[in-house]
Amino acid sequence: MTEMIAGHIAEFAQYAHVWGFLIIFVFMTIESSFIPFPSEVVMIPAGFLAFRGELLTGNFWIDGTLAVLTGTAGSLAGALVNYYLALYLGRGPLYRYGKYFFLDEKTLHRAEEVFLRYGAITTFVCRLLPAIRQLISLPAGLAKMDLVPFTFYTVAGAGIWVTILTATGAWFGRLSGDMTYVELVRSGEALVSENYIWIFAGVAAVVVGYIFLHRRIMKVAGNPVASKEM
């Protein structure tokens, strides 16, 4: 499936200098919704094309930054589709009819279980994890999570992931300019997989820091004397 999609992306690439950012936004919106679609086949080629000067401005830093921002915006748009879908449909219809839209009951249950167990922070962490990345916004919608923290966590997690993929594409653009898009995506996926331990370590450090600060803030907020002294 990845190879087939990468082949189609290669066809779109000839229009990248004009429609590149719109293509990135549309495909990342699809990727972040309930439709199974790998983000690697979008953002790795985006970084590759940005490095080779084949996007809008021809300047790597400008186009690379715009690619990250556009990809992140697309991810948020897709996540909001899932969020409002779950919010308005509710658990019953979602579980009953989800299988007709690539959402089997087992996967939905697992995503909801993770969200209920670990709370709002999962909308950040899970954006960096395969399989559950696109689906974590569904239980957030079912739980009627406040839209401001949902948006913040989604943008933070998606932004990191999109940046990693874009940088990976740029790295291969620096190494070689004659790779096919299938080779590019496959090599990029392998590189990210090999370094996933560092991604996890970074995410773990962020989560631990968040929990520590959250507890400190809540502790001070619950202590009027301490709050007054501060």
N, C-alpha and C positions, 0 to 999 in steps of 0.2 A: 504493500500500500504506500509506504513512504517513497519508494522509488517511482511509483506512478505519479504521485503528487509532485515530487521533485521535478519530474519531466515536464509537467504542466507549468510549474513555476519557471522553468527555463524558457518556455514560450512567452510568458509574461515579461521576462527580463528584458526583452528587446524594447519594451515600452517604459522601462524603469526611469529613464531620464525625465519623463513627463508624468506618468501615472504611478511611479514607484511608491510614494507615500500613501496614496489612496489604496493601492493594492495591499500594502502592509496593514493598514487599518482594517480593511474588510476581512482579510484572512485571519488576523489576530482576534477580531471580534468573533468569527466563527470558531476559532480554536478555543476561546475562553468560554463559549457557550456549551450546551449539552451535546453538540455535534463533535464526534471524535475527529480531531485534526491535529497533527503534530506541529508545534510551534517551531521546531528545529528547521522545517523546510521553508519557513518564512524569514526568520530573523538571522539565521546563519548566512543565507544568500544576501540579505540586506546589508550585513556588515561587509561581506565580500565585495559587493557592488560599490558601497560607500568608499572603501579603501581604494578601489580602482578608478574612482572619480566618475562613475556611471550613473549616479543619481542626479538630483535636481541641480545642485550648484557646482558639482565637481570638486568641492572642498571636503576632504574626509571628515574633519572635525565638525563642520556644520551639518553635513549629511548624516554622519554617524549619530550626532546628538538628536537630529530630527527623527531618525529611524527609531531610536530608543523611545523618544517621547510619543511618536505615533504608535509604535507597537504597544507601549504601556496603555495609551488611551484606548486602543482596540481591545486590550485585555480587560480593562475596566468596563467597557461597553458590553462585552460578552458576559462578564460577571453580573452586571446589572440585569441583563436579560434573564439569567438564571434566578437571580434574587427575586425579581418581581414575578416571575413565573411561579416560583414556590410560594411567594407571599399571597398571590391571588388565587392560585389553584388549591393550595392546602395539601396536607399530607395524603389524604385519601385518594383524590384523583391522580396525584403525582405517582404514588405507588401503584395505582391500578393501571394507568395508561402509559407510564414512563417507558415500559418495555418496547413500545411502538416508536419511541424516539431515542433509542440508544441508551436508555436509563433502566437497567434491570434492577429488580428489588434488592438483591444482595448488595450491589454497589451503593445504592441510595442509603440503605440501612447502615452500611459501614461509614459513609461520609457523615451521616447524622450522629452516629455513635461517637466518632472522633470529635465532632463539634461540641456535643453535649458534655463530653468528658473534659475537654481542655479549654473550652470557651472561645471568646472572640479572637484570641491570638492565633488560632488555627487558620483564620482567613489570610494571615500573613505567611505562616510557616508552610502551609499546604500548597501555596503558589509555587513553591520550589521543589515539590515532590511529584514524581510521575504518577499517572493513573488518577489520583484524587485531585490534582491541580484544578481542573475545570469544574469539579463537582462540589467543592466545599462551599460555594456560594449558595447552593440549594438549601442546605440545612440552616444557613444564616437567614435566608428568606423565611423558612418555616418557623424559625425562632423569633422572627420580627426584630432582628438585630438593628440597632440604631444605624441609620444610613451614613452618618459622619464617620464613626470608627470603621464601619465596613469599607467605605471608600478609601480611607487612609491606609488600612492594613492591606487591602487589595492592591492599591497603587504601589505601596512599598514592596510587597512581595513580587508582584509582576514586574516592577521596574528593575529589581535585581536580576530576575531571571532573563528578561529581555536584554539587559546590558551584557550578561554573560554570553548569551548566544550571539549578539551583535559583535562583541569583542572576539569571539571564536572565529566568526566569519572574516573579520578584519585580519586576524592572525594568519589565516590560510591565504588571504589576498596578498599578504606580505610575502609568504613563502612561495606561492605559485600562482600564476595568472592563467594557467591553461587547464585547470581542473573542470570536469563536467559537474553539473549541479548535483547529480546523484553521488559522485565521489565526494563533493564538498560536504553534502549533508551527512553522509556516512562517516567521513573523517571527523566532522564536527561533533557528531553524536558520540563517537568513540572517545574523543578528547574530553568532552564534558563528563562522560561516565568514569573515565580514569581519574578525574579530579573531583569527583562528587564528595569525597571525604572532606575536602577543604570547604566545599559549599556547606555541608552539614555542620562542620565545626564553626563556621562563621554564623550560621543561623542559630546554632545552640548558644553561642556567646551573646547574640542579640536578645534571644528569648530569656536567658538567665538575667541579663541586665534589665530587661523590661520587668520581669517578676520582682526583682530586688527593688527597683525604683517604685513600682506600683505598691508594694507592701509598705515601703517607707512612707510614701505619700499618704496611704490609707491610715497608717499608724499615727502620723502627725495630725491628720484630719480628725481622727477619733480621740485626740488628746487636746482639749481646749487650752490647757495650761501651756503645753509645748507650742501650740499654734500661736498663743499670745506672746510667748517669749521670742518666737521667731519673727 
